[in-house]
Amino acid sequence: MNIYRVDLDRMLDARERRVSIQNKMLADAGPGHCLVCLTMNIPGDVKRTPMTRMLFDAGVAEMASAGFRTEKELILDEATGSEAFWLLDENGPRVKAKLETVEDAYPAARLYDFDVIMPDGAKLSRATGRKCLICDAYAAECARSRRHGLEQVRRAVDDLLVSFCSVRLAREAYGALMDELHTTPKPGLVDMNNNGAHTDMDAALFEKSAASLIPYFEDAVRMGTELRGMEALRERGKKAEAEMFAATGGVNTHKGLIYSMGLLLAGMGRCLREGGSCTGYAASLAAEDAEACLERSQKAPDTNGGAVYRSFGAKGAIGEASAGFPDALYCLSRLEFYRDRGCREPGALSLCDSMAVLEDTNLLHRGGAEGLAFVQRSAAVIAGMPLEDRVEALTGLDEELIGRNLSPGGSADMLAIALLLERWQKISAGLFTYQKGSRQHELLKGIWDSHAI
């Protein structure tokens, strides 16, 4: 990933252009209007990174959810920083008061700078000063006295950004687990209809389990931004397993996903630091000890997955991760296919497609090769039906798998991972590319060429 450094001249040019845009947007504004300009308080000569953009996007989302009457909007994203402009048909002081609550809503929001400008060009001031990033004094006071060095401030900003991104991605991982849980019908699995082929699990237990993993998910992202290796991630994963078992009373609800999602989240964290592919980074982490883990399982298995590998040669989650999650990516492609067509229950249909092809170690554990073959054949038959008939057929297969005590937990994991990757695609869409905004935009005519950066 290219890191672009900007000098003072470029920043001054960007500031001059910002003023020109503000003036043009306010030129025809009536007395009941105001202009909001969002910029980021990022110290040093690197003003725009994937993490600053993720936080900026959250600020744009805050504006979208505020319910303001917006007449014009412009978003720019360059090496000199991300900027957004909104011309509102709103009372300026009320807008400023509301945006101050956004700036104070969570630690990283301290990096937002929401300026509210009136039609006469006057910029509204905050009701209260902002605190320093490092100490309890006011920021203006610390800036005047140069109390803190640039590197100290940079570290404080980086900590805020890493914390924000870790919390955000952990929330997305939790959301993916909830989406998988609520996908219905899921043959043989816990869903909103029943507990599948499980006598010790239900939806409420899965919710408790998923919630217990949020701190681990946050740590996995942070470890990725720190470029930590597999040994450190595995140790944290063992602690997460203990936290899960404590939450579920000893029931194994998400053990496989602790491994897989931890790897993916660490890969996402590394992407935020270096660019690249989260599945590629996750695969490289998994490969650090995959062969050693499989060798130990071959000699003396201590898990159900290890016993399946010894008996059937199925590598399960370790093989999936070290290969770059091919089955999860296939499930993602099916999910996209069904969403694009507006299908009912796209998650359930994607799960079925996965069941038809996946060497599911959970099925091998419960039903051996015969049980796996039965599920694959049954799912393949349903996958060949007309789309409108498949959900009903999956409900029928659910009854069959419950009777046979078969649960395609591996396919459920592939769906959960696919749902997380789908969320990552949406979040990361603009993180790694810089976009100036349309040169054809009416607001930029006569401004862009004279302030090109």
N, C-alpha and C positions, 0 to 999 in steps of 0.2 A: 504494500500500500504506500502510495506517495504521500509524504508529509510536506505540506507547503508552508514555508515561512514567509512572512510579509514584513516589509520594512516600514518605517514611519511615513515615507512619501505615499506608499500605497494606501495606508490607513487614512491619511489626510484626504486623499483623493476619494476614497470610499465615503468618508464623512461628508465631503462636499456634495457628492452625488446624492447621499441620503437627504440632505437639506433640500436639494433641487426636487427630489421626488415628493417630499413633504409639501413643499410650496405648490407644486403642480396639483397635488391631490386636494389641497385646501383652497385652490384658486376660486372655485365656484361653490364652496361650502357655505351654507346658510348659518345664521346665528344659533340654531339648535343642533349644530353638528360638532363633532370633534374628530381628531385623527389619533389613532393609536399606532405607535411604532415599537416593535419588539426587537431588541438586540440582546446579545449575551455578554456578560462581564467575564471575559476570559483574559487573564494576564499573559504577557510574553508575546513572542512573535509567531506562535502557532495559534490561530484563532478558530480554526474549524477542524474537528475530528469526528469520527463516527459517534463518539460519546456526546460531544457537544450538540451534534445534530439530533440525536435521540432525545436529549433534554429539550432542545428547541421545538421538536415536533410535539412534545408533550405540552409546551406552552401554546402552540398553535391550536392544539386540541382543547385546551382550557378556554381559549377565545371562542372556539366554535360552540362549546357547550354553555357559554355564558348567556346566550339568548339575545345578544345585541343585534340591533337592526343595522346590517352592514350594506353599504351602498357600493363600495369598491374595495378590492383586496389585491394585494401584490406581495408575493414571496420571492425573495432572492436568496441564493445559496452559493457562496464563493469562498475562496481561500481567505478573504478578509473577514469572513464571518457570515452567519445566517441572519437574515433580516426579514421582517414582515411588517406590512402596513395595512391598516384598515381605516377607511373613512366610515364613520358611524353617524347615524341619525339618532344621537343620544346626548343626554346631558353630561358634559365633560366631568364635573366634580363627582357625579355618581359613578361614572365609569372608572375614574381614578381610584375611588374608594374600593370598588369591587376588585380592581386589579392589584391593589395593595394586599388584599387577602390572598391572592394567588401567589404573589411574591413571598409571602410569609407562610405558605401552606405546608411546605416540607423543606428539609435542609437544602437540597440542591436548587430549589426555587430562588434561593439567594442570588443565583447567577442570572436570573431574568432581569431585564431592564425594560419595563413597560412605560414608555413615555406617552403622556396624553397631552396633545397640542390643540389649542383652541383656534378658531378661524382667524383671529388676529395674530397668530404666531406665538402667543404666550404658552409656555410649557408649565403645566400644573405640577406643584411640588407635593411630595409625600407628606402625610400628616405627621409622621414620625420618621426620624433618621434610621438608616439601616446600620445594623451592627457589623463589626469587623468579622472577616472570615476566620480569624485566628483567636482573637481575644474578645472580651466583653465590651470593649470601648466602641464608640461609634466609628464607622468606616472613614468618614471625612476627617476625623481627628487623627486616626492612624495614618491616613494618606498624607496629611499635611506634615506630620512629624517623621514620616518614613520609618515608622517603628518596626516594620517587618520587611525583610529582604524579599526580592523577587522569587527566589527559589522556594522560600517558605510559603509564600502565597500560592505559587504553582502547585506545590504538594497538597495544600489545603483544597484547592480547586479540583485536583485530580481525585482526591479522596471523595469529595462530594459527587463527582461524576460517576466514579466506580460504584459507589453506594447506590446511587439512583438507578443505574443500569442493572445492577445486581437485583435490586428489589423488583424492578420492572420485569425482568426476564423470569425471575422466580415466580412472580404472579402469573406470567403467561404459562409457565410449566404447570402450575396448579390448575389454571384454567383448562389446559389440555387434558389433565387427568379428570376434571369434572365433566368435560365434554365427552370423553370416552365413557365415563360411568353412565351418563344420561343417554348415550346412544342406545336406541331400543328399536327392534329386538336384537339381542346378541345371543345366539344359540349357545346354551350351556354355561353362560356367563352371568354375573350379577348385572342386572339392568333395572329399569323402572317397572318391569312387569313381574319379575321374580328374582330369586337368588341363584338361578341356574343350577348347576350340578354341585353346589356348595352348601353344606349344612352349617358351616361355621362363619359365613360371611353374609353381609347385606349391604345395601347402599349406604346406610348411616355409618357403618364401620369403614367403608372405603373413604368416605368424606373425612372421618377422623384421621385416617392414615395419611391421606393427601395433605391435610393441614399440618401434620407433624413434620412433613418433609420440606416445608417452605424455607426454614432456616438453612437446611442443607443445600437447597437449590441456590439460595443467595451465595453461600460460600463457594459453590462450584463455579459460578460465574466469576466471582472475585479471584479464585485461584487461576482461572483462565487468563484474566487480565494480568496476573502476576507471572504468567508462563510457567506455572508449577507443573511437575511431572505426575505420572500415574501413581507413584507410591504415595504421595501426599493426598491425592484424590481418593485413593482406595481407603486410606486410613480414615478420612472424613466420611466415606461411605459406610464403613463399619459402624461408626458412631450413629449415622443416620438409620441404619438397620435397627440398632438398639432403641432409638427414639420411636421408630415405627412400631416395633413390638410392644413397647411400653404403652403406646396409644391404642393398640388393637388387642391387648391382653394376650399377646403371643401368637396372633394369627398372621400368617404371611400374606399380605395383601399386595405389596408393591416392591418386593425384593429385586426382581429383575429390572424394574424401571429405575430403582435407585442407581443401579450400575449404568444403564443406557442413558437415562436423562442427565445423570451427573456428567457423563462424558460429553453429551451434546451441549450442555450449558457451559461447561468449561471451554468447549470449542467456540461457542458464541462469544464468550469473554475474550478469548484470544483474537477472534475476528475484530472485535471492537478496538483492540490494541494494534493489530497488524494487518487487518484485511484478510482475504482468503476465504476458504470454505469451512464452515463449522463441522460438517461431516468429515471432511478431510482431516482437520485437526483432531477430531474425536477418534478417528481411525488410527492416527499416529500415536495417540495416547494409549489406546487399547492394545496396540501392537507391542508396546513396551514390555508387557508381561503376559500377553495372551498365550504364547506357546508354553511358558512355564506353568500357567494355571491349568491348561489342558493336560499337560504332562502329569501334574499332580493328581488331577481327576482320573486319569487313566490308571494310575498306580493305586490310589487310595481315595476314592470319591467321598466327599463329606457334605455334598448337597444333592438334591434331586437332579439338578442339571448335570452334575458331575457323574452321577450314576447312569443317566441316560447317555452321556457321551461314551462312557465305558462300554455300555451294552450295544448302542446303535451307531456310534460315531457321529452323532449330531452335535455340533458345536454350540448351538443355542445362541444366547445373548453375546457371548464372547466372539463367536465367529461372525455374527451379524455386525457387531461394532468394528472389529478389526478389518472387515471388508468394506467399511464405509456406509453401512446401513442400506444395502441394496433392497431388501424386502420392505423396509419402512418407506423408502423412496418410491417403490412400486405402489405401495398403499396410498402414498400422497398423490401420485399421478392419477389413481382411480378416484380419489376424493375430489380432485380438481375436475375430472371428467364428469362426475355426477353433479357437482355443483354447477358447472357450466350449463348443464341441461335442465337445471331446476328440479332435479329429482327429489322425491320424497325420501327422507332418511338416507342421505348420501353416506353418512358414516357407517350405517348398517350394511349398505351395498358394498362399500369399500372393504369392510371386515370380511364379507363373504368372499370377495375376490382374493383376499389374502389367505383365507382358510383353504382355498382351492389349491394353492401352490406352496404354502409355507411348510417346512419341516419343523412342525411345532413340537418342541420338547415337552411341553406340558401334556399334550395328547399322548406322546410316546410314554411318558411316565404313568399316565392313568390307564391307557388302553393298549400299549404296545404298538407294534407296526400295524396290526389289524385295525386298531382304533384310529390311528392316524389316516390310514387308507380310506376308512369309511367316511371320515369327515371330509377329506379332500374330494372324494367322489361326489358326496352329497352336495358340497358347496359348488363344485363344478357344474352339476346339473342345474342348480338354482341360477348360477351366473349365466347360463345359456338361455334362461327364460326371458320373455318380454319384461321390460323394466317394471311395468305396472303390476306384475304378478310376484315379484321377488320378495317384497316385504312380508306378504302373507305366507310365502313358502318358508321364509326364515323363522317365522313363528312356529310353523309345524316342525321344522328341524330342531328348534329349541326343546320341544317336548321329547323328541327322540334322543337328543344328547343327554337330557336330564335322566331319562330312563336308563341310559347306558353309562352314566356317571362320567361323561366326557366333557372337558372344558378346554376350549382352544385359547388358553391364556397367552400363548405366544402371539397369536394374531391380534388379541386385544392390546398387547404391548405395541405391536406394529402400528395399530390405529392411534394409540396415544402419542407415539413418537411422531407419526405423520401429522397429527393435529398440532403438535408443538412446532414442527418444521413449517407448517402452513402459517402459523402465527409469526414465526421468525421471518418468513418471506415478506409479510406485510410490513413488519417493523423495519426491516433492514433495506427495504426497497430504495430509499434515498440516502442511506447512511454513507455509502462508499463512493458516490459520484457527486461532483459539483455541478450545479445547474444555475446559470445566470438568470433564468426566466426568459420568457419569449421576447425576442427583439421586436416582434410585431405588436407587442402589448401597447395599447393606446397611451398608457401612462408614461411609457419610456421614450416616446417620440421626442426628439430634441434633447434628451437627457443622456441616453446611453452612450452615444458616440462621443460626446464631449467629456464623458467621465468613464471611459473604458478602463477596465482593470484586468 
